[in-house]
């Protein structure tokens, strides 16, 4: 059966980041995670202490192996590791750990300017919080985006503030959407991060979060299952008082339903997450990423569905969307 989804050259029925890069650059592109030594306002006391309760002490940068090295070495060693698998891969500098705009402008320039100068850096991707952006920072990054593509990834996790307040996010969901709208007026591209399976959320709430993000329409979205990890507040709470977690099959069905409500032209950067095996408490099934992704593909075929099926048709609208996105 032919794949009915227009933004794919494989069996994937959703718009993968790999497809986006391949169409844009003609070859494999890898994001190299970096730790620039920042912190977060809900860690240092500005808005709270301890960070988001689900976040490890590494600030979501657990996979960064050379984090104590200089940023240049982190990037070079990270890209070298990836080129062992993909010899000709191009590299994106992905500032992943903690909030990477949480500093004064001169500090940020000292971190980012060298990467805009490097010939082996294709793009710059910056993970941060909505309350760590301001007009001055966005103006600087907008100017630099004329030299190399710049992405800002904002952690939302859920649109429901009643979910996120006890998890110590420290700002409103509305603030995330305000910044997405502002970024649309700049050359900067935006990505929003969501987590399925947060405590006290129903499947309908998780679907609603994805639907709302689709309506606001950043350039990309990341979704993954909640990881309950050691060295996190939530991990300590879970060991004392476990709460229900999604099973793998339940998660797969949820993801397929979420994808159906997203715009066809929104890049899906990930549908699974990375947790270090020795640090993961639950759910253990998240370690089998390939199995999870294969099940999502299979379920989409079984349901004869694809990304955007409930919001768009795969006709002329999709063709226009494809041209729009790939020309970013």
Secondary structure, DSSP 8 states (H G I E B T S, - for coil): -----SS-SSS--S-BHHHHHHHHHSS-EEEEEE--S---TTTBSSS-BS--TTS-TTTT-TT-TTTTS-HHHHHHHHHHHHHHHSTT-EEEEEE-SS-TT-S-HHHHHHHHHHHHH-TTEEEEEEEE-GGG--HHHHHHHHHHTTTS-EEEEEEEE-S-HHHHTTTT--S-HHHHHHHHHHHTTSS-EEEEEEEES-TT--HHHHHHHHHHHHHHT-SEEEEEE--EETTSHHHHHHHHS------HHHHHHHHHHHHHHS-TTSEEEESS----TTTEEE-GGGG-HHHHHHHHHHHHHHTT--TTTTT--TTHHHHHHHHHHHT-
